[in-house]
Amino acid sequence: MAYIGSNLQKNFAQVHALSYFCRSLSAMSIKVQHLTKVYDSQKAVDNISFEVNEGEILGFLGPNGAGKSTTMKIATCYLPPSEGTIEVRGYDVQDHPMTVRKNIGYLPENNPLYLEMYVREYLGFVGRLHGLKGKTLKHRIEEMLQLCGLLREQGKKVQDLSKGYRQRVGLAQALIHDPKVLILDEPTTGLDPNQLVEIRKLIKDISADKTVILSTHIMQEVQALCDRVVVINKGKIVADDSLTTLTQEGASFQYIRAEFDNPVPLAVLNGIQGVLDVKEEGGSIYQLKSKSTIDIRAEVFRFAVAQDRILLGLQLEKSSMENVFRTLTQQKGGVTS
């Protein structure tokens, strides 16, 4: 019996070690599998799947209402999924919500801060909520004040800070417990150009040893920060690839910016030879899409002459992530990964 008991203990130890090893492997990513979220009869998120590797900055893109914030709220345990799962460092958000929260730093889009609190006071309050205390808490507060550029603002009330500094406080509270996963929902909305540069640099600096999911619809943000991009449209994933690959795929098309003296019906512009699609940019300015192998500028010029229209400008635009995003999110439906 002692021999059997000894073997059982050895087997249990081996199984436990294997389980720990497997969990360590799975902890290297965020796993979203067949995730669906339904509000009444509307599918905000429709059977999406993707992974985020450790140390990666993932751009989670989509137009307003695409399902970005809903996915993030499920990942941070604020909303339950209707179907499917999300695992954060090997822990299911429904089965282990408290453990998931310990591993995640979250900056929501509206950055809900306690405005009447002082900056240092607020960071101490958030730190204690995460179970920090004593010298550890004090050290983390000092570290966050330094890292997020808040040393000169630490004695001010949050309500007296500019929006840029409030965003810094939001990042500091998301980082105070040293999470391995950082989820940022539209972190630079409403910032001026100088604040944009500062917050982007801050995000880049703090992402050195963290996995970051960055939700945005600002393409300059993506190109400045992200390694990989997942694009969601109408609740479905329409692209999941590296920034380089997506930009190269976008290079298979050419975009022409044409400005006329008076508005031109889109149907008429779509009738120009070689034009695949037309988007109105405001006033009498239009973006015309064609294959990259065809230069349609001559055709547009001939069209203007034949129609007796005055062409004020005709410019070839370089392929950009913005054009790729526009093409992907104007497709009907989507492709789940």
N, C-alpha and C positions, 0 to 999 in steps of 0.2 A: 504493500500500500504506500509505503514511504517512497518507493521507487517511482510508482505511478504519479504520486503527488509531485515529486521532483520534476518529472517529465512535463507534467501539466504546467508547472510554474515556468519551466524553460520555454515551452511552446507559447505561453501567454506573453512572456517577455519578448520573444521573437516577433509575435504578431503585433505587440504594442510598438516595437521598434520600427517594424515595417509600416505601420499606420502613421507613425510620426514622420517617417521618411517621405511617404506619399503626401502627407499634409504639407511638408516643407516644399515639395515640388509644386503643389497646387497653389501655395502661398505666393508664388512668383507672378501671379496674374489675377486680374479680375475676370470672371467668367460670366457672361450673360448668355443664357440658353433658352431659346424659344419663349422669350418674354412677351407677354401680352397684358395690356391694361385697358379695361373697358369702363367707360363712364356712361351709365344708362345704355343707350344703343350705339354709342360712338366708341370706336377703337382708337385710343390715343397712341397706343403702341401695339404693333401688330406682328407678333411672332418673330422678334429680332434675336439674333445671336452674334456675339463677337467677344474677343478676349483682349485684354490689355496686359502686356508684359511688364515685369518689374523694371523700373527705371525709365519707362517710356512716357513721353508726353503725347497723349492722344487728343487730337482735335475732334470734338463731337459736334458736327455741324448740321444745320438745317434751318429752314425759314421759321418764322414765328408760328407756333402751333404744330410743329412737326413731331413733337414727342420727346424733345431733348430733356426738358425739366422734369417731366414725368418719370423718365428712366432714371434720372439722377436722384429723385426723391425716393424711388424704390430701392436704389443702391444704398442710400443712406438711412434706410429703415423708417422713413417718414410716411410711406405709402406701401400697402401690400400689393403684390401683383395679382392679376386675375388668373393668369396661367404662367408657367415657366419659372425659372430660378435665376438668381444672381448670387454668386459666391465672391466674397472678398477675402483674399489670402486663405482660401480653403474653407471659409465659414459661410454657410447659407444665411442670407439676410433674415429669413423667417425663423429658422431654427436657432440661430445664435445672434440675435439682434444686439445685445449688449457688447459681445466680443467684437462684432463688426464695427460698432460705434467707436470702440477703443482704437481700432485700426484706421479710422477715417477722419480726415479733417475736411470740413464742408463749409464753403462760402456760398450761400444762396444768392440768387439774383438780386433780391431786395435788401440784402445785408442787414438783417434785423438786429441792431445794436441797442443797448440801454443808454439812451442819449444823456440822461441825467448823471451818469457815472463818470468819474475821472478815468483817463486811459489806463493808468497803472492799476487803479482799483478794479476796473472791468476785467483786465487780464488775470488779476488774482482771483476774481470771482469765477471766471471760466475755468481756470486751472484747478480750483478746488472742486468744481463739478466733475472734473476728470480724475479726481482722487489725488491730486498733487498736494503736498504740504511741506512745511518747514523749509529747509535749505534747498530741497529739490524745486519747490515752487518758486522760491526767490530767484534761483539760478535761471529757471526757464523764463520768468518775467524779464529779467535783465537781458537774456539772450534774444527774446522776441523784440524788445525795445530797440536793441542794437541792429538786429537783422532787418527789421521792417522800417528802420529809419524813423523811430518814434521817440527818441531820447528827448528831443526838445519839446515834444508835445505831451509828455507823460503826465504833466501836472494840469492839463486842460481837461475840461469836460468834453465828452464825445460830441455833444451838440454844437460846440464851438469850433469844430474842425471842418476843413474844406472836404469836399467829396473825395478827393484823392487820398487825404489822410484817413478818412473813414474807411476807405477800401483797405488801407494798410492795417488798420485796427482789425478789420474783418479777416485779413490774412493771418494776422498775429493770433487771433483767437482760434483759427482753424489749425494752427501749428503748435499751440502751446503744449499739447500733450505728446508731441513728436510722433505723429501718425506716419505710417508708411505709405498711405494712399491719400491723395489730395484731390478733392472734387470741387471744381470752380465753375459756377454757373454765371456766365456773362460778367466776368470780374472787372471789365473796363468800360461798361456802359456809362455814358454820360460824362466821361473824363475829358479834359482838354488835352491838346497834343503833348504838352510837357508831362502831364500826369500819366498819359498813355505809355510814354517811353519809360518812365520810372517804374510803373507797375509791371510792365513786360519784363524789364530787367530783374525785378524782384522775383517774379515767378520763375524765370530762368535760373536764378541763383539758388532758390530753395528746392528746385526740382532735381538737383544733382544726385540725391540719394532717395528719391521718392517716385512713386508712380502717380502721374497726374492725368486726370481727365478734365479737359478744358472745353466748356460749351461756349460757343460764340457764333455769330453770323458775320463777324468782321474778318475779311480775308487776310488783311495785313497782319492780324493777330496770329492767324494760322501759319503764315509763311515765316513769321518771326520766331515762333515758339515750338511748333509741333513737328514730331517725327513721322507721325502717321495720322491718317484722317478716316473717320467713319462719317458718312453723310446719311442723314435720315430725312425722309420726306413723306408726309402723310402717314406717319407711323411705321414706315417700312425702310429698311436699309437699302440705299441705292448705290453705295460705293463703300469699299473698305480696302484701303491700299496706302502705300507710302506717298508722301507729298510729291516726291520726284516722279513716281510712276503716273500719278493722276495728272500732273502738269504736262508730262510728255504725251499722254493720251489726248489732252486738250489741244496739243500742238497739231493734231491731225485736222483741226479746223482753223479757219481764218476768219477774223472779225474786222469789218470795215465800219468806221463811224462816218456817217454821211449827214450833212446839215443842208437843208433847203430853205428858201426864203418863206415858204408857206407849207403848212401841213400836207402830207401825202398819205392817202389811204394805204393801210398795211397790205391789203390784198393786191394793190397795184405794185408795191415794192417787191412783194413775194413773186410777182410775175417776171422779174428781171432774170435773165438766163444765168444759172449758176447759184442763185440765192436759195439757201436751204431754210432760213428762218429770219424773221425781222422782229426786233424789239424796239418799242418807242422809249426814248430816254427823256422825253420832255420837250415841249415846244415843237420844233420841226427838226429834231435831231433823232437819228435812228441808228441802231446797230444791226448790220447785215452779216449773216453767217454764211460761210461757204466752205467747201473742202480746201485744205491747205494747198492742194496742187493747182487750184484755180484762182487767179487774181481777177476779181470781178470789178475792179475799179474802172476799167475801160468800159465795161458794160453799163455801169452806173452813170458814167459820163455820157455815153450814147443815149441812155434812157432820158437823162435830163434835157439833152438837146432835142430829142424827138418829141418830148412832152412840153417843150417850151417852158421849162422850169429853171429857176436860178439855183445853181449848186454853190453854196457858200463855203463848204468845206468837205474834204474827202480824205480821211486819215486811216492808215492801216494800224490796227492795234496789235500789240504783242500778246501772245498766249499768256493767260494768267489764271491763277486759282479762282479768281472771281468769275471768269468766263466758264470754267469747268463747273463751278458750283451752280451757276445759272442754268447750264445745260442739264445737269443732273436733277435739279429740283423742279424743272419744268416738264420732266418726263411724267407720263401717266403711270400711276402705281409705283412699284419698286421691286427690287429683287432682294430677298432675304438671304443673309449669308449663313 
